[in-house]
Amino acid sequence: MEGYGVSRNLDKAEELLLRAAKMGNGQSNFQLFILYSKNEGKIDVVKAYQQLFKAVNRGVTYFDELHAYFKDNLAALGEAFCTIRAPPATVNRTDLTQLQNLHEAMINDMKTGFMAALGKDRMYKRECGAVTDQQIWMLGVLAKYFVK
């Protein structure tokens, strides 16, 4: 995607990142978010949001970036958010302020769940919070490699 050591090829990068994301790699979802949100010719606000949402659900801890991207593209992402989260029927899906508040509440719930899991790890004296997203991704790649 960036062209480090090879020529830059966004189509090939997208193909490989989609394959890795399909296998459950959250960091690939985050890279797809970058591809769809910042690369000319590939920009797609809805796809970018969906990929960032999947990345966060898979453990990439960019909660604030997810909410900021939603707020910056609120008009375009309201329906995508409703599709992903299916808010109650009492929610007015055309009221952007209400959708923004629901999105913020969802992000806060996600953060709370993450912090609760982190707290549990600390309570049981398990190792936690010391590895980066890239290290977690690499462990997953190595685990799949050794299983095969």
C-alpha positions in Angstrom: 0.0 0.0 0.0 2.8 2.4 0.8 5.3 1.0 -1.7 8.1 0.2 0.7 10.6 -1.8 -1.3 8.2 -2.4 -4.1 6.1 -0.3 -6.5 2.9 1.1 -4.9 -0.1 -0.9 -6.0 -3.3 -0.1 -4.2 -5.3 -2.8 -6.0 -3.0 -5.5 -4.9 -2.8 -4.0 -1.4 -6.5 -4.0 -1.1 -6.7 -7.6 -2.3 -4.2 -8.8 0.2 -5.6 -6.8 3.1 -9.1 -8.0 2.4 -7.8 -11.6 2.4 -6.1 -11.0 5.8 -9.1 -9.2 7.2 -11.4 -12.1 6.1 -9.1 -14.4 8.2 -9.8 -12.2 11.3 -6.8 -9.8 11.3 -7.9 -6.5 13.0 -4.8 -4.7 11.9 -5.7 -5.4 8.3 -9.1 -3.9 8.9 -7.3 -0.8 10.2 -5.1 -0.6 7.1 -8.2 -1.0 4.9 -9.7 2.0 6.8 -6.6 4.0 5.9 -6.8 2.8 2.3 -10.5 3.8 1.9 -10.2 7.1 3.8 -7.0 8.6 2.5 -6.0 7.2 -0.8 -7.2 9.0 -3.9 -9.1 6.7 -6.2 -10.1 4.4 -3.3 -11.9 6.8 -1.0 -15.2 5.4 0.2 -16.4 6.8 3.5 -18.8 4.0 4.3 -16.3 1.2 3.6 -13.7 3.1 5.6 -16.0 3.3 8.6 -17.0 -0.4 8.3 -13.4 -1.4 8.3 -12.5 0.8 11.3 -15.5 -0.6 13.2 -14.4 -4.1 12.5 -10.8 -3.3 13.6 -12.0 -1.9 16.9 -14.2 -4.9 17.5 -11.2 -7.1 16.8 -9.0 -5.4 19.4 -7.4 -2.5 17.6 -7.9 0.2 20.3 -8.8 3.2 18.2 -12.0 4.1 19.9 -11.6 7.8 19.7 -10.6 7.7 16.0 -13.8 5.7 15.3 -16.0 8.3 16.9 -14.1 11.2 15.4 -14.4 9.7 11.9 -18.1 9.1 12.5 -18.6 12.7 13.6 -16.6 14.1 10.7 -18.8 12.1 8.2 -22.0 12.0 10.1 -24.4 12.7 7.2 -22.8 9.9 5.1 -22.5 7.4 7.9 -25.8 7.6 9.7 -27.4 4.8 7.7 -24.2 2.6 7.9 -24.2 3.0 11.7 -27.9 2.0 11.9 -27.2 -1.1 9.7 -24.3 -2.2 12.0 -25.9 -1.4 15.4 -29.7 -1.6 14.6 -30.9 1.0 17.1 -34.3 0.6 18.7 -37.4 1.5 16.6 -37.9 4.6 18.8 -34.7 6.2 17.4 -35.3 8.7 14.7 -32.7 7.6 12.1 -32.8 11.0 10.3 -31.9 12.9 13.5 -28.1 13.2 13.2 -27.7 14.6 16.7 -29.5 11.5 18.1 -27.3 9.2 16.0 -24.2 11.0 17.2 -25.2 10.5 20.8 -26.0 6.8 20.2 -22.6 6.4 18.6 -20.8 8.1 21.4 -22.7 5.8 23.9 -21.6 2.8 21.9 -18.0 3.9 21.9 -18.1 4.4 25.7 -19.6 0.9 26.1 -16.8 -0.5 24.0 -14.2 1.3 26.1 -15.8 0.2 29.3 -15.7 -3.4 28.1 -12.1 -3.2 27.2 -11.1 -1.6 30.5 -13.1 -4.3 32.4 -11.2 -7.0 30.6 -8.0 -5.3 31.2 -8.9 -4.9 34.9 -9.7 -8.6 35.1 -6.3 -9.5 33.7 -4.7 -7.3 36.3 -6.8 -8.8 39.1 -5.7 -12.3 38.2 -2.1 -11.1 37.7 -2.1 -12.0 34.0 0.1 -10.1 31.6 -1.8 -7.3 30.0 -1.4 -4.1 28.1 2.2 -4.5 27.3 2.0 -5.5 23.6 1.1 -3.4 20.6 -1.5 -4.1 18.0 1.3 -5.0 15.5 2.7 -7.6 18.0 -0.7 -9.1 18.5 -1.1 -9.4 14.7 2.3 -11.0 14.4 1.5 -13.6 17.1 -1.7 -14.5 15.2 0.2 -14.8 11.9 2.8 -17.0 13.6 0.2 -19.1 15.3 -1.6 -19.8 12.0 1.8 -20.6 10.3 2.8 -23.1 13.0 -0.7 -24.7 13.0 -0.4 -25.3 9.3 
